[in-house]
């Protein structure tokens, strides 16, 4: 295998379209036209990028990729453009006892019609893993992460981590670092010591911590796990310009149990912690928290797989506002296989999250539902149906997104392929003052002859978009017929 590999790609498409037809792709664009004016639209789309990999035994492994895409729609002096960019880089070196990894990821999207579609994500991180032997290892991690999104899609509320985190809204900046020493002499006992630092700030609040933690885990028998932990360090928060810092000491414990009997599996866990805090003004307080989880699932004769769970989290801190949390989460999933040709998947999740106290309360309610159906009509013919809904009510705004769609793909005759998709979407965000309602269909006939590909496509779009700067909706209705001819090329040495 070649130690140095590089690939490059680029594409450019230009065209002219009538009336108000927008570009039907992941690039969004729109123009505000004078009533009665129906000018010819000029469209353009470009994509380019490359990747480079260095994989030589005597050198560190290096990976780098860059992707850039843009879409432009113009009519006379008016123009709309959206750009998307992705950068990923990695440098790593692994040895028998030591490994180093440096990662960087950048994702960005801009739209000059509405800032609602603006997104940013940057993550720079370093990881060091040192293995003294098969029983002892050390991990060091550090990095910086920044995020920007006009939407407030919540993460898993009980995914773990420090509960004293700033509410994620608008711009979020996080600095973090941790060092962990783990020792596991046998399969039934392990212990670790951790020193961690984090500093996070969003448009709603700021938090930070410097904590030392020790944890011990014991597995008396299969399925049962017991653990205990101690914590010592400092926490701080800044809400509404009021800064509070406290010295904290905490002790906690937990238990996990999981069992599986034939087609039924179930699990439960519970953990609790008691903390003693002392502020810089010599104010003492006691904080406590507990978390419980239960879930179960069953496999019904290989036809259906059902699972459900419930999580509850409570914490009370009289000193630090963001240490007060009430979280409830219910989730369920189902997968049914009526026959080898028909499969249905469905998921449901509902969460209630309250943080802070009455004078400084951050609230979030969200519901997420999805369903997907796949039907194998024949050996090379497949149909599908998908639908979903996402609702998010937070202290700053309400957001929801609903969609429904269907698809079909299969071989008609010989090398002639047919694919059809249809989708209806609605999106609303109070925070971004956005409402979008769209209906999209696309059909394609494709014929392959050796290295050549001939395709005839038809696209229909009906779109209405309202933003903060555009009270009257931007409406688009259009039909597009495309004839594509392609040929594959290859180079060999």
MOVENWO-V803662 format. One line per field, one symbol per residue. ss: DSSP state (H for helix, E for strand, L for the rest). phi: phi as a letter, one per 20 degrees, with the letter a starting at -180 (. if undefined). psi: psi as a letter, one per 40 degrees, with the letter a starting at -180 (. if undefined). A space follows every 50 residues. Layout:
ss->???
phi->???
psi->???
This chain:
ss->LLLEEEEEEEEEEEEEELLLLLLLLLLLLLLLLLLLLLLLEEEEEEEEEE EEEELLLLLLEEEEEEEEEEEEEEELLEEEEEEEEEEEEEEEEELLLEEE EEEEEEEEEEELLLHHHLEEEEEEEEEEEEELLLLEEEEEEEEEEEEEEL LLLLLLLLLLLLLLLLLLLEEEEEEEEEEEEEEEEELLEEEEEEEEEEEE EELLLEEEEEEEEEEEEELLLLLEEEEEEEEEEEEEEEELLEEEEEEEEE EEEEEEEEEEELLEEEEEEEEEEEEEEEELLLLEEEEEEEEEEEEEEEEE LLLEEEEEEEEEEEEEELLLHHHLEEEEEEEEEEEEEEELLEEEEEEEEE EEEEEEELLEEEEEEEEEEEEEEEEEEELLEEEEEEEEEEEEEELLLEEE EEEEEEEEEEEEELLEEEEEEEEEEEEEELLLLEEEEEEEEEEEEEEEEL LEEEEEEEEEEEEEEEELLEEEEEEEEEEEEEEEEEELLLLLL
phi->.ffdcbccbbbbccacceldfefebffdbacedfgnecffedcbbcbbra bbcdcdgecffccbbcccbbccccbmeebcbcccbbccbbcbbdcfcbcc cccbcccbbcbeebffefbbbcbdbcccccdfbfdcbccccbrccccbbf edffegfdfonffedfgebmfcccdbabccdcccfbfdbbbbcccccbbc bcfeaccabccdccccccdfbfndcdbcbccbrccbbccmnddccbeccb cbbbbcbcbccledcbbbbbbbbcccdbefemeebdcbbbbcbbbbbbde lmeccdbbbbccccbccfeegffeccccbcbbbbcccfbgdccccbcbbc cccccndgfcddcbcbcccbbccccefbfccbcbcbbabcccddfdadbb bcbbabbbbreebleedccccbbccccbbffelcbccbcccbcbdccdcl edcdcdcccccccccccfecfffedcbacbdcddccbecbccc
psi->hhdhhiiiiiihhiihiibfhihgaehiiiihihhehgihhhiihihiai ihhhgideiihhhhihhhiihhhihbeiiiihiiihhhihhihhadehhh hhihhhhihihedhedehiihhhhiihhhhhdaeehihhhiiihhiihhe ifhiihdfeaahegiihhhbhhhhhiiihhhhhgdaeehiiihhhihihi haediiiiihihiihhhhgdihdhhiiiiihhaiiiihhfehhhiihihi hiiihhhiihhbehiiiiihiiihihihidefhiihiiiihiihiiiihg fedihiiiihihhhihhedhdeehihhhhhiiiihhgdieehhhhiihhh ihhhiaiddghhihhihhhiihhhhgdadfhhiihiiihhhhhaediiii hiiiiiihiihchbehihhhihhhihhhhddefhhhhihhihihhhhhhb eihhhhihhhhhhhhhidegdhihhhhiihhihhhihhiihi.
